[in-house]
Amino acid sequence: MKKNRQDKLIEIIQNNVIETQDQIAECLRDAGFNVTQATVSRDIRELRLTKRATPEGQHKYVYIPDDSGMNDKYSNVLRAGFVSMDQAQNILVIRTVSGMAMAVAAALDAMEFSEIVGCIAGDDTIMAAIRTNEDVPVIMDRIRDLL
């Protein structure tokens, strides 16, 4: 049941511009799946869906399959070095174990989050430029999920 629902979710976002979890839930219900917002949120996290800007300026959910297995390596680096994070407008400040900031920043860059424009790392601090203020909580949630 879960696999069928998640397969349908992927099909829905690949064939439509879906901007919100409510839209996903509505489409899944229309397809015969009895879902709650919590179920949709969990599926988004498990499938590692991300949002991308469309040419029309909307933000839609997209599915990018992880074929390389490299994300696990980057997640391990993130887990090994991460201490804390905080938002300063559209800047995400990440504290790391001393000497790990460059490795964690490189891992974040390699994960190719569309919301992260770039990272600058010192010894134990990373400043990540995020496209918009609204994207910062999205990235913070994704990092928490990886941890």
N, C-alpha and C positions, 0 to 999 in steps of 0.2 A: 504494500500500500504506500509506504513512504517513498520508495523508489519511483513508483508510478506517479505520485504527486510531484516529486522533484523533477522528474522528466517532463511532466506537463508544465511545470513552472518555467523550466528552461525554454521549452517550445513557445510559451506565451511571451516571454521577454524577447525572444529572438524575432518574433513576428509582429510585435507591437511596441509602441513607445509607452513604456510603463515607468511612471515617475515615483509612485508611492507604494508602500506596503498595502494600503487599503485597496488600490487598484489590482494588485496581485491577488489579494484575498477574494475580491469580487470575481475576477476571471477564473480562479480555481473553483469557486462555488458554482459559477455558471457551467463549469466542466464536470460538475458532479462530486467535487471534493468538499467535505465538511471541515473547514479550517477556521482557526482562530487567528488573531493577530500574533499571538505568541508562537504558533506553529509556523506562520509565514516568516517571522523574524528568525526563528531557529533555522529554517530552511535556507534563508539568505546567508546566514552565518556559515552553515555547513557547506553550502555550494560556493562560498567565497565570491558572491556576486558583488559587483562594484557598479558605480554610476559613472557614466561618460556623457559628455556634452554632445548634443546633436548639432548639425549645421544650423538648425533653427533656433538654437540657444536653450533648448530644453535639456534636462538631465534625465537619462534613462538608465534602467538597470541593464547590465550586460553580464554574460557568463563567459569567462575565459578559462578554458580547461587547463589544468596544471599537468602538462605532459612531461616536464623535465625532471621533477623531483627536487629541483633546486630550492624551491620555497621552503622545504623542511630544513635545509642547511641554513638558509637565511634566518628562519625562525629560531633555530638553535643559537645562532650568534646573538640575535635580539634577546632571547631569554637569558643568555649567559651574561650580557652586559647591562641590561636594563635596570635602572633604579626607580625612576619616576618620570612623570611628564606633566606639563602645564601649558595652558594656552595664553598667549599674549596677542590678541587680535588675530591676524592670520598667520602668526608665527607659532609653531609648536616647539617648545623647549623641552628637550629630553635629557635627563641626567643619567649618566652611566657609571659603571665601575671605573675607577681611575685607569686610564690607558685604553679603554674600550670604545671611546666615542667614534673614532674613525672607522672601526670595524662595523659598529652598529649602523652608522650613517651609510656605509657602503652597502650593507644588507638592505636597508630601506630603499636606497636608490635602485638596487638590483630587483627589488620586488615590483618596481614600475607602477606604483600607485599613481593613477592619473591625477589625483588631487595634490600630490607633492611636486612642486616645481623644482626643488633642489635642497640639498643639505650642506651645512657648513659645520665642521666638527673641530673641537679642540681636544683636550685631554679627557675630560669627563662630561662635556656638555655638547649637545647638538642643537643647532637652530635650523629647523626645517621650514622653508617657505611653503605655505599652503595657498592654493589658488584663491579661496575665499574664506571669510570668517566662518561661514556656514559649513564648509568642508572640514574644518578642524575637528569638531566632535565626531564626524564620520571616521576620520583617520584614527582618532584616539580610540574609538570603539574597535576598529579593525586591529590596532596594535594590541589592545587588551585581549581580543580573541586569540591572537597569535601567542600571547604569553600563557 
